[in-house]
Amino acid sequence: MYLNQPANSESTILSHSLAVMNKADNYFSNYFNSDEETRERVLFVTLFHDIGKVLPVFQKQLKGELKSNYLYPHHNEVAWAFIIKKIQADDEGAILDSLYFSHRTYVYNTVSLRLKEKYYFSSANEILSFISSEDLEILEKVYLELLSKRDWKYINFRRKDSTNDYSTPTIFNYKCGDFNDTLIIRSILFTADRLVSKDIEESSNDLDFSITINEDYKYRFESEQKPIIDSIKNKTAIIKAPTGYGKTLMGLYWIHKYKQKTIWVCPDNNTATSVYNNILTEIKCNNINISVELFLSSSVVSSTDEGNNYSSDIIVTNIDNYYFSLYKSHMLEYAINMFNRNIIFDEYHSLSDSPRLYSLFLRIMQIRSSRIKCNTLLLSATPSWHHNLFISNKTNIDVLPSNDEHFKSFNKTKFACSLKNIDELYTPEKKSGCVYFFNTIKQVQQNYLNSNLDLLLHSRYTDEDKYKILTKIYEYFGKNTMNNVDKSFITSFIGEKAMDVSYSSGEITLFSFESILQRLGRISRWGEYTTTDIKFLSPEMKSSSSEAYLWKGKYNKNFKPIIDTFFKENIADRVLTINDFYSLYNAFNIDNKSNIIEYLNSIKKEGEDTSNTIFFRKYEIDESRKGKSLRSSTDNYNYYVYNTNNEFTKLNVNSGDFFIDKTKKVAYTRKRLERFLKEVDSSKLERFLNKKFNERKELTDNDIDEWVDKSKIEEFPFMDLLHQYCSSTDSKIGIGLNFKEI
């Protein structure tokens, strides 16, 4: 009776649940290696995910007889709270977490949506307290009827319902038991549920195309690059090749080898954009007839055809968008692509810069390297020992050419190396064609002004200005251009990744060995210079300096003296080729293997520990549930307010990044907030703020607190401090961090 009620406008709860379970079973059989225990968990979740829909309150909402009440549990919350009393919570965390997040991955905390109340369901008993005894009887009958649909061999059922209470889970709960099973179950459930609801079939992943290698590259391709791809025997392969080796073309040939649609995943937007452009160049040059799209910010930014989102033969995206299918509602139908598509992870070593991105990547690679039928290619000039954190005795993986070697570069340039100790007052001498790599944005901005350099790029520009600057960089330093003789360029970490450009000489500030080699790979990249000069800069590490803070936060300060000593003993005052550098890099990794793996494990642990506090939500709720993003390393609060056009939008506020931290104390950019509020139209500000800022009075802690409080009120204007220049200086050198003029 109850199962014949509608699940949606097209089907009943029973027919929908069985259809989702059957599709999920097909997914598991087609894409995953045999594992009956995990398969049964998948079937259980897909069969029971809609059990909460049998309740009268949901049926009335579906029929339009009752408006949605956000103070009443959603049906997936009901399913979780009910089932957690039936199965062993400690053993079946993957099932329970998947049920809880089977639909919404966020919660509403008010009825009026005006941020005047704070509410969410914190436990199973709290959710069940909203359900009448009559409704609980309905759930019990439906549960028993669904349970009888098949035999269950592996689910750990309770002998009697538990009376214990359980806290609602977080979306990335690594402590749930088998988190890898959680990822598998979610990827299957999300896609199966949505495709069944829409009554559509997913398109085939099969792909067939030809490659006609350009004569200019044919000898190198046939003699070096093609044999490497042909030698791959296992489903997971790592290619260790120097920068400028032609890994993009090798990736395209790998796709051709397996004849499957592929997602090409990069660590960030800039790398993804560069890789996309490189692919377009290669497919044009080598007559490759395939569709390619650049997918960023949940939409197609650029494409070679006019298909739907996430539909091209090659989808180039960043790691954030790749993960979105696990928790972004508009991306959930693509969740199975995480495990049923061939994947190329490009520059994957960079993921360790963000612990939460890195820890999730390692879990996904544990699954991809041992539990699925699809192929994975990992590309990096500096792979270090990352693969040691996801391989196991069940993993067969090709590391090419070997753990201890790189493929040899064709580049014969000789680099005359020097090493110089510097402090924060160091100012480089301007040289034509030279690139200057510094670690902190403050140093980049200061030296750009002090040395009167020509081009500047770092991460604190608007996206529009980044694009304009990158266009100029490729104009002067791109392949087949010889206009770089009278230009100089200064940059930070953003300039070292996936940029197919070449400079005549360089100054490189020391950081991780991986970062140093990436920077070196942009100098005489194509071997166009017989000899050139490289000045390595060892920054001073005062405890209060921005450099020290960066080493502590972005890398590991304990490696600083090790790298200094290694460069002093092995590189300073020597003339080396790019192959010499990679030989030294491999020697460094072998000598420091245990320390490096220990460090990488600490990043993994930090990512897993902090991911447990991520709680995606629509509105600000209590501070015990952090609204962090996967990428950001700081607490993040989402303030949803109305702007002056009466449009509902949000303001992201990152502690230690812009003007406020989790205790509502002003961060180091108080002056930015003051100047911003002074320069905007006074009619957009509350009267008490107008008076203070028009009179140019200093902003007090109470003023900041009041501004933040009012940002939660719909009448208060929206101000986006994250993408707003505050002065003409900002527009020239980018948004400053502790910079003297800011």
HUBELJO-V688479 format. One record per run of one state. SS is the DSSP state (~ for helix, > for strand, _ for the rest). FROM is the first residue (numbers start at 1). LEN is the number of residues. If there is no record, write none. Layout:
ss=SS from=FROM len=LEN
ss=SS from=FROM len=LEN
//
This chain:
ss=_ from=1 len=1
ss=~ from=2 len=3
ss=_ from=5 len=1
ss=> from=6 len=1
ss=_ from=7 len=5
ss=> from=12 len=1
ss=~ from=13 len=19
ss=> from=32 len=1
ss=_ from=33 len=3
ss=~ from=36 len=13
ss=_ from=49 len=2
ss=~ from=51 len=4
ss=_ from=55 len=1
ss=~ from=56 len=7
ss=_ from=63 len=12
ss=~ from=75 len=9
ss=_ from=84 len=3
ss=> from=87 len=1
ss=_ from=88 len=5
ss=~ from=93 len=8
ss=_ from=101 len=22
ss=> from=123 len=1
ss=~ from=124 len=5
ss=_ from=129 len=4
ss=~ from=133 len=15
ss=_ from=148 len=9
ss=> from=157 len=1
ss=_ from=158 len=9
ss=> from=167 len=1
ss=_ from=168 len=11
ss=~ from=179 len=20
ss=_ from=199 len=7
ss=> from=206 len=1
ss=_ from=207 len=8
ss=~ from=215 len=16
ss=_ from=231 len=5
ss=> from=236 len=6
ss=_ from=242 len=5
ss=~ from=247 len=12
ss=_ from=259 len=1
ss=> from=260 len=1
ss=_ from=261 len=1
ss=> from=262 len=5
ss=_ from=267 len=2
ss=~ from=269 len=17
ss=_ from=286 len=6
ss=> from=292 len=5
ss=_ from=297 len=2
ss=> from=299 len=5
ss=_ from=304 len=10
ss=> from=314 len=5
ss=~ from=319 len=6
ss=_ from=325 len=4
ss=~ from=329 len=6
ss=_ from=335 len=2
ss=~ from=337 len=4
ss=_ from=341 len=1
ss=> from=342 len=5
ss=_ from=347 len=1
ss=~ from=348 len=6
ss=_ from=354 len=1
ss=~ from=355 len=16
ss=_ from=371 len=1
ss=> from=372 len=1
ss=_ from=373 len=3
ss=> from=376 len=5
ss=_ from=381 len=5
ss=~ from=386 len=4
ss=_ from=390 len=7
ss=> from=397 len=4
ss=_ from=401 len=1
ss=> from=402 len=1
ss=_ from=403 len=2
ss=> from=405 len=1
ss=_ from=406 len=1
ss=> from=407 len=1
ss=_ from=408 len=6
ss=> from=414 len=9
ss=_ from=423 len=11
ss=> from=434 len=4
ss=_ from=438 len=3
ss=~ from=441 len=10
ss=_ from=451 len=4
ss=> from=455 len=3
ss=_ from=458 len=5
ss=~ from=463 len=15
ss=> from=478 len=1
ss=_ from=479 len=5
ss=~ from=484 len=3
ss=_ from=487 len=2
ss=> from=489 len=3
ss=_ from=492 len=1
ss=~ from=493 len=4
ss=_ from=497 len=4
ss=> from=501 len=1
ss=_ from=502 len=1
ss=> from=503 len=1
ss=_ from=504 len=1
ss=> from=505 len=5
ss=_ from=510 len=3
ss=~ from=513 len=8
ss=_ from=521 len=2
ss=> from=523 len=1
ss=_ from=524 len=7
ss=> from=531 len=9
ss=_ from=540 len=6
ss=~ from=546 len=9
ss=_ from=555 len=3
ss=~ from=558 len=13
ss=_ from=571 len=4
ss=> from=575 len=2
ss=_ from=577 len=1
ss=~ from=578 len=14
ss=_ from=592 len=1
ss=~ from=593 len=19
ss=_ from=612 len=24
ss=> from=636 len=7
ss=_ from=643 len=5
ss=> from=648 len=7
ss=_ from=655 len=5
ss=> from=660 len=1
ss=_ from=661 len=5
ss=> from=666 len=1
ss=_ from=667 len=3
ss=~ from=670 len=10
ss=_ from=680 len=2
ss=~ from=682 len=3
ss=_ from=685 len=2
ss=~ from=687 len=8
ss=_ from=695 len=6
ss=~ from=701 len=10
ss=_ from=711 len=17
ss=~ from=728 len=6
ss=_ from=734 len=9
//
